[in-house]
């Protein structure tokens, strides 16, 4: 599994994160907004919005706020996200990590395909 940095955002908190989600195929303004204060892992805490060129923001997914439990970032906040837009071949899973207070990095991962 590999992690790639595909965007960066600067905001005050995990309440409303805005930036650009970028890949080789697209670059969309993204907004990840708190929608629920429940920290029960089965309920999303955020809604994910993308803004296609010339259009308004469209809700395309959900995010779950979590606290990192292990490693050098233990105790910091992350938001595990999933976009399930019909224009994508598969759902896009990514995570937002707070590198510095108010500065968020977007990283995505994809399972490696074994050449059998």
PAPATOR-302076 format. One record per residue (C-alpha): x, y, z; residue in three letters. Coordinates in steps of 0.1 Angstrom, whole numbers, plus 5000, padded with zeros to 4 digits. Layout:
{xx = X; yy = Y; zz = Z; r = ala} $
...
//
This chain:
{xx = 5000; yy = 5000; zz = 5000; r = unk} $
{xx = 5014; yy = 5034; zz = 4991; r = unk} $
{xx = 5005; yy = 5069; zz = 5003; r = unk} $
{xx = 5005; yy = 5099; zz = 4980; r = unk} $
{xx = 5000; yy = 5135; zz = 4988; r = unk} $
{xx = 4972; yy = 5148; zz = 4965; r = unk} $
{xx = 4963; yy = 5180; zz = 4981; r = unk} $
{xx = 4968; yy = 5205; zz = 5009; r = unk} $
{xx = 4945; yy = 5227; zz = 5029; r = unk} $
{xx = 4949; yy = 5255; zz = 5054; r = unk} $
{xx = 4920; yy = 5260; zz = 5079; r = unk} $
{xx = 4915; yy = 5267; zz = 5115; r = unk} $
{xx = 4900; yy = 5233; zz = 5125; r = unk} $
{xx = 4884; yy = 5201; zz = 5115; r = unk} $
{xx = 4850; yy = 5219; zz = 5113; r = unk} $
{xx = 4853; yy = 5231; zz = 5077; r = unk} $
{xx = 4884; yy = 5222; zz = 5057; r = unk} $
{xx = 4887; yy = 5236; zz = 5022; r = unk} $
{xx = 4914; yy = 5231; zz = 4996; r = unk} $
{xx = 4919; yy = 5213; zz = 4963; r = unk} $
{xx = 4918; yy = 5175; zz = 4956; r = unk} $
{xx = 4943; yy = 5169; zz = 4928; r = unk} $
{xx = 4952; yy = 5139; zz = 4907; r = unk} $
{xx = 4965; yy = 5134; zz = 4872; r = unk} $
{xx = 4929; yy = 5131; zz = 4860; r = unk} $
{xx = 4913; yy = 5160; zz = 4879; r = unk} $
{xx = 4916; yy = 5189; zz = 4902; r = unk} $
{xx = 4885; yy = 5198; zz = 4922; r = unk} $
{xx = 4879; yy = 5223; zz = 4949; r = unk} $
{xx = 4870; yy = 5202; zz = 4980; r = unk} $
{xx = 4852; yy = 5211; zz = 5012; r = unk} $
{xx = 4851; yy = 5187; zz = 5041; r = unk} $
{xx = 4825; yy = 5200; zz = 5066; r = unk} $
{xx = 4815; yy = 5187; zz = 5100; r = unk} $
{xx = 4780; yy = 5173; zz = 5099; r = unk} $
{xx = 4778; yy = 5153; zz = 5131; r = unk} $
{xx = 4795; yy = 5155; zz = 5165; r = unk} $
{xx = 4791; yy = 5118; zz = 5172; r = unk} $
{xx = 4824; yy = 5101; zz = 5176; r = unk} $
{xx = 4808; yy = 5067; zz = 5173; r = unk} $
{xx = 4829; yy = 5051; zz = 5145; r = unk} $
{xx = 4799; yy = 5038; zz = 5127; r = unk} $
{xx = 4785; yy = 5073; zz = 5119; r = unk} $
{xx = 4802; yy = 5098; zz = 5096; r = unk} $
{xx = 4813; yy = 5131; zz = 5113; r = unk} $
{xx = 4818; yy = 5150; zz = 5080; r = unk} $
{xx = 4803; yy = 5155; zz = 5046; r = unk} $
{xx = 4825; yy = 5158; zz = 5015; r = unk} $
{xx = 4817; yy = 5182; zz = 4988; r = unk} $
{xx = 4835; yy = 5187; zz = 4954; r = unk} $
{xx = 4829; yy = 5216; zz = 4930; r = unk} $
{xx = 4832; yy = 5207; zz = 4893; r = unk} $
{xx = 4842; yy = 5236; zz = 4871; r = unk} $
{xx = 4814; yy = 5261; zz = 4866; r = unk} $
{xx = 4791; yy = 5244; zz = 4891; r = unk} $
{xx = 4781; yy = 5246; zz = 4927; r = unk} $
{xx = 4795; yy = 5222; zz = 4954; r = unk} $
{xx = 4780; yy = 5187; zz = 4952; r = unk} $
{xx = 4779; yy = 5163; zz = 4982; r = unk} $
{xx = 4798; yy = 5132; zz = 4971; r = unk} $
{xx = 4809; yy = 5114; zz = 5003; r = unk} $
{xx = 4815; yy = 5111; zz = 5040; r = unk} $
{xx = 4843; yy = 5113; zz = 5065; r = unk} $
{xx = 4849; yy = 5098; zz = 5099; r = unk} $
{xx = 4870; yy = 5118; zz = 5124; r = unk} $
{xx = 4895; yy = 5096; zz = 5143; r = unk} $
{xx = 4923; yy = 5100; zz = 5168; r = unk} $
{xx = 4956; yy = 5084; zz = 5158; r = unk} $
{xx = 4965; yy = 5058; zz = 5184; r = unk} $
{xx = 5000; yy = 5048; zz = 5175; r = unk} $
{xx = 5032; yy = 5061; zz = 5161; r = unk} $
{xx = 5047; yy = 5096; zz = 5161; r = unk} $
{xx = 5014; yy = 5112; zz = 5154; r = unk} $
{xx = 4996; yy = 5095; zz = 5183; r = unk} $
{xx = 4969; yy = 5118; zz = 5197; r = unk} $
{xx = 4965; yy = 5139; zz = 5166; r = unk} $
{xx = 4933; yy = 5140; zz = 5146; r = unk} $
{xx = 4927; yy = 5125; zz = 5112; r = unk} $
{xx = 4896; yy = 5122; zz = 5090; r = unk} $
{xx = 4891; yy = 5090; zz = 5070; r = unk} $
{xx = 4871; yy = 5099; zz = 5038; r = unk} $
{xx = 4853; yy = 5081; zz = 5011; r = unk} $
{xx = 4840; yy = 5096; zz = 4978; r = unk} $
{xx = 4814; yy = 5075; zz = 4960; r = unk} $
{xx = 4806; yy = 5095; zz = 4929; r = unk} $
{xx = 4792; yy = 5076; zz = 4899; r = unk} $
{xx = 4817; yy = 5092; zz = 4876; r = unk} $
{xx = 4845; yy = 5074; zz = 4894; r = unk} $
{xx = 4853; yy = 5038; zz = 4885; r = unk} $
{xx = 4856; yy = 5029; zz = 4922; r = unk} $
{xx = 4851; yy = 5048; zz = 4954; r = unk} $
{xx = 4880; yy = 5070; zz = 4963; r = unk} $
{xx = 4893; yy = 5065; zz = 4998; r = unk} $
{xx = 4917; yy = 5091; zz = 5013; r = unk} $
{xx = 4926; yy = 5106; zz = 5047; r = unk} $
{xx = 4932; yy = 5141; zz = 5059; r = unk} $
{xx = 4960; yy = 5145; zz = 5084; r = unk} $
{xx = 4966; yy = 5176; zz = 5104; r = unk} $
{xx = 5003; yy = 5183; zz = 5100; r = unk} $
{xx = 5004; yy = 5216; zz = 5118; r = unk} $
{xx = 4975; yy = 5233; zz = 5136; r = unk} $
{xx = 4951; yy = 5243; zz = 5108; r = unk} $
{xx = 4972; yy = 5227; zz = 5080; r = unk} $
{xx = 4958; yy = 5195; zz = 5065; r = unk} $
{xx = 4974; yy = 5171; zz = 5041; r = unk} $
{xx = 4954; yy = 5148; zz = 5019; r = unk} $
{xx = 4968; yy = 5113; zz = 5013; r = unk} $
{xx = 4952; yy = 5084; zz = 4995; r = unk} $
{xx = 4960; yy = 5048; zz = 4993; r = unk} $
{xx = 4953; yy = 5021; zz = 4968; r = unk} $
{xx = 4958; yy = 4983; zz = 4973; r = unk} $
{xx = 4987; yy = 4970; zz = 4952; r = unk} $
{xx = 4978; yy = 4948; zz = 4923; r = unk} $
{xx = 4999; yy = 4917; zz = 4923; r = unk} $
{xx = 5011; yy = 4905; zz = 4889; r = unk} $
{xx = 5002; yy = 4869; zz = 4890; r = unk} $
//
